[in-house]
Amino acid sequence: MNKKITLDALEILDAIDRKGSFAAAAESLFRVPSAITYSIRKLEEDLGVTLFNRTGHRAMLTEAGQELLQEGRHLLQAASELEARVRRVATGIETTLTIAISDILPITPLLQILQDFYAIGFGTRIKVTQEVFGGNWDALISGRADISIGAPGDGPSGGGLTIKPMGIMPFVFAVAPHHPLAILPEPLENQDIIQYRSISAADSSRNLPPRTSGILTGQDVLTVANMASKVIAQANGLGVGYIPQHLADEQVALKKLVIKQVAEPKPDTMMYMAWHSQEKTMGKAQQWLVKRLEKTAFI
């Protein structure tokens, strides 16, 4: 039987969509552009459909192309997972591991652990991603991450995860020194705060419902990509909101933010480290990392 759709073709399709052009996809896959063009045209001929709209500057998928890519990515993920499982069975060591760390935690402790990890010579490729708010839980349960560092509050319902508390993350209400709220007497009441825009870091969850915190009902909101952007936005006076104590202290020392007491403060947040709890699915590399991470202070 002639197989019209191959994993190689799906990988090319995925690269074109992510990179935005045939040329950029070719570069990312270490191939010449003509080979990419040939593969896509052959796939279109074999399937009898048009996968790309070629009228614009950016390679845009047709409806048929979008459907093929959406389902094809599931196949690529499954193939990758199968390959990793087979190699892990043979060697007991993962080929790749992804660690998701919260954007409000310092990354230096993790990098120090990785220095020792690489010195051992596991041969495992490590990918570190930064997640915002509930995105740490989402990355873990969706399979985007093997280990999650700094997942906030209660995790998603259901079992299958080992969850370890890391400590309490205190939050404070901070505003720019030139913001109108900076000169109001403390504690600030909700009726004072609601008059001004709140800055929110967008939850990076893809499957779980996104979370928000510290925003009053009816308050204007400016949503930014992460906590670092939120701190900058507040320092520039674009809005107000809650920031982890250690990040706020840094900005106070630089005279870019002031901390204000509020009548109804946001509760401090318990942070967790988590990973899938089936010990038999963990290779030697992940077991080593988990043991080191459990002994490391991030807060």
MOLIN-V199979 format. One record per pair of residues at least 24 apart in sequence whose ideal C-beta (glycine too) atoms are under 8 Angstrom apart, sorted by the first residue. I is the first residue (numbers start at 1). GAP is how many residues later the second one is. D is the distance in Angstrom with one decimal. If there is no record, write none. Layout:
# MOLIN-V199979
i->{I,I}
gap->{GAP,GAP}
d->{D,D}
This chain:
# MOLIN-V199979
i->{4,4,4,5,5,5,5,5,7,7,7,8,9,9,9,9,10,10,10,10,10,10,11,12,12,12,13,13,13,13,13,13,13,14,14,14,14,16,16,16,17,17,17,20,20,21,21,21,22,77,81,88,91,92,92,93,93,93,93,93,93,94,94,94,94,94,94,95,95,95,96,96,96,96,97,97,97,97,97,97,97,97,97,98,98,98,98,98,98,98,98,98,99,99,99,99,99,99,99,99,99,99,100,100,100,100,100,100,100,100,100,100,100,100,100,101,101,101,101,101,101,101,101,102,102,102,102,102,102,102,102,102,103,103,103,103,103,103,103,104,104,104,104,104,105,105,105,105,105,106,109,109,109,110,110,110,110,113,113,113,113,116,117,117,117,117,120,122,122,122,124,124,130,131,132,132,132,132,132,132,132,133,133,133,133,133,133,133,133,133,134,134,134,134,134,134,134,135,135,135,135,136,137,137,137,138,138,138,138,138,139,140,140,140,141,141,142,142,144,146,146,146,147,147,147,147,147,147,147,148,148,148,148,149,149,149,150,150,150,150,151,151,151,151,152,152,152,152,153,153,153,155,155,156,159,160,160,160,161,161,161,161,162,162,162,162,163,163,163,164,164,164,164,165,165,165,166,166,166,166,166,166,167,167,167,167,167,168,168,168,168,168,169,169,169,169,169,169,169,170,170,170,171,171,171,171,171,171,171,171,171,172,172,172,172,172,172,173,173,173,173,173,173,173,173,173,173,174,174,174,174,174,174,174,174,174,174,174,174,175,175,175,175,175,175,176,176,176,176,176,176,176,177,177,177,177,178,179,179,181,181,182,182,184,186,186,186,187,187,187,187,188,188,188,188,189,189,190,190,190,193,193,193,194,194,196,196,196,197,197,197,197,197,198,198,198,198,199,199,199,199,199,199,199,199,200,200,200,201,201,201,201,201,202,213,213,214,214,214,215,231,242,271,271}
gap->{39,42,43,38,41,42,63,67,68,69,72,31,30,31,33,34,58,59,62,63,65,66,65,24,27,28,27,30,38,52,55,56,59,55,58,59,62,24,36,43,42,44,52,38,39,36,37,38,37,66,62,195,192,191,192,29,30,31,190,191,192,30,52,189,190,191,192,28,29,30,28,29,30,31,27,28,29,30,49,50,188,189,192,28,29,30,31,41,46,47,48,49,27,28,29,30,46,47,48,49,50,190,28,29,30,31,35,36,39,40,44,45,47,48,49,27,28,29,30,35,47,48,49,28,29,30,34,47,48,49,50,169,27,28,29,98,123,124,125,46,65,123,140,143,44,45,166,193,194,192,187,188,189,39,183,186,188,176,179,180,183,176,168,171,172,175,168,162,163,166,159,161,96,73,69,70,71,72,93,94,95,68,69,70,71,72,77,78,79,80,69,70,71,74,75,76,77,68,69,70,71,138,68,71,137,66,67,68,69,70,65,134,135,136,66,67,64,65,62,129,130,140,126,127,128,139,142,143,146,124,125,126,127,124,144,149,121,122,123,148,120,121,122,123,117,118,119,120,58,116,117,117,119,52,118,116,117,118,113,114,115,116,112,113,114,115,109,110,111,108,109,110,130,105,106,107,104,105,106,107,132,133,103,104,130,131,132,100,101,102,103,131,75,76,99,100,101,102,130,74,75,98,43,71,72,73,74,94,95,97,98,70,71,72,73,76,87,41,67,68,69,86,87,88,89,92,93,60,66,67,68,69,74,77,78,83,84,85,86,59,62,65,82,83,85,58,59,60,61,80,81,82,78,79,80,81,59,58,61,59,79,76,78,76,74,75,76,73,74,75,76,72,73,74,75,73,74,26,73,74,26,47,69,24,25,24,43,44,24,25,41,42,43,24,41,42,43,25,31,34,35,39,40,41,42,24,30,41,24,25,26,28,29,24,29,53,27,28,52,26,26,24,27,28}
d->{7.3,4.0,5.8,7.2,7.9,7.5,7.6,7.4,6.9,6.5,5.6,7.2,5.8,7.7,8.0,4.8,7.8,7.7,3.9,7.6,6.2,5.5,6.4,5.8,5.2,6.5,7.2,7.6,7.0,7.2,6.7,5.4,6.3,6.4,6.9,6.2,6.5,7.3,7.5,5.2,7.6,6.2,5.8,5.1,6.5,8.0,6.6,5.4,6.0,7.5,7.8,4.8,8.0,5.7,5.2,5.6,6.6,6.2,5.1,5.0,5.4,5.1,7.8,4.1,7.9,4.9,6.1,8.0,6.5,6.7,6.5,4.6,7.6,6.7,5.6,7.5,5.6,7.3,4.9,7.2,6.0,5.8,7.0,7.7,4.5,7.7,6.3,7.8,6.6,4.7,5.4,7.7,6.7,7.3,5.1,7.3,6.5,7.0,4.9,7.8,6.6,7.4,7.9,5.0,7.6,4.8,7.4,5.4,4.1,6.8,7.0,3.7,7.2,4.8,6.9,6.4,7.4,6.1,7.1,7.8,7.9,4.4,5.8,7.7,6.2,7.6,5.5,6.6,2.8,7.1,7.1,7.0,5.0,6.8,5.1,7.0,4.4,4.7,6.8,6.8,6.7,5.0,4.9,7.1,6.5,4.4,7.5,4.9,7.3,6.6,5.1,7.0,5.5,6.8,7.9,7.9,7.8,7.0,5.0,6.7,6.3,7.2,7.6,6.9,6.5,7.7,7.2,7.0,4.5,7.3,7.8,4.2,6.9,4.9,5.2,6.1,5.8,4.2,7.5,5.3,7.0,6.6,8.0,4.1,7.0,7.5,7.4,5.1,8.0,7.6,5.1,7.9,4.8,5.6,7.9,6.6,4.4,5.9,3.0,5.0,7.8,8.0,7.4,6.2,7.6,7.2,3.8,5.9,5.6,4.5,7.8,5.7,7.2,7.4,7.3,7.3,6.4,5.1,7.7,6.5,7.3,6.0,7.2,7.6,4.8,6.9,6.4,6.7,7.0,7.8,6.7,4.8,7.0,5.3,6.7,6.7,5.0,7.6,7.4,6.7,7.0,4.7,7.4,5.6,4.9,7.4,5.9,7.6,8.0,5.9,6.5,6.9,6.5,6.2,7.6,6.1,6.0,7.2,5.1,7.0,6.3,5.7,6.5,5.6,7.4,4.0,5.2,7.6,4.6,6.4,4.9,7.2,6.2,6.0,7.5,5.8,8.0,4.4,6.0,5.5,6.0,5.9,7.6,6.1,7.6,7.7,3.9,4.9,7.1,5.8,7.5,7.3,5.7,7.8,6.3,4.7,7.6,5.2,5.9,7.2,4.3,4.7,7.4,4.3,6.6,5.9,6.7,7.9,5.1,6.4,6.8,6.7,6.4,8.0,5.4,4.9,4.8,8.0,7.0,7.2,5.6,6.9,5.2,7.5,4.8,6.9,7.5,6.0,7.3,7.3,7.5,4.9,4.8,7.0,7.8,4.5,6.8,5.4,7.1,6.7,7.8,4.7,6.8,6.1,6.0,6.3,5.7,6.7,4.0,7.0,6.3,7.6,6.6,7.6,7.4,5.4,5.7,5.0,6.6,6.0,6.4,5.3,7.2,7.8,6.0,4.2,7.8,7.9,4.4,5.3,4.3,5.5,7.1,4.7,6.6,7.9,5.1,5.8,7.0,6.1,7.4,6.7,7.0,6.4,5.0,7.7,6.6,5.5,6.8,5.6,6.7,3.8,7.2,7.4,5.5,6.2,5.0,6.4,4.9,4.7,5.3,6.4,4.0,6.9,4.7,7.3,7.1,6.9,7.2,5.3,5.0,7.1,4.7,7.7,7.2,6.4,5.9,4.2,4.6,7.7,7.7,4.7,7.6,6.2}
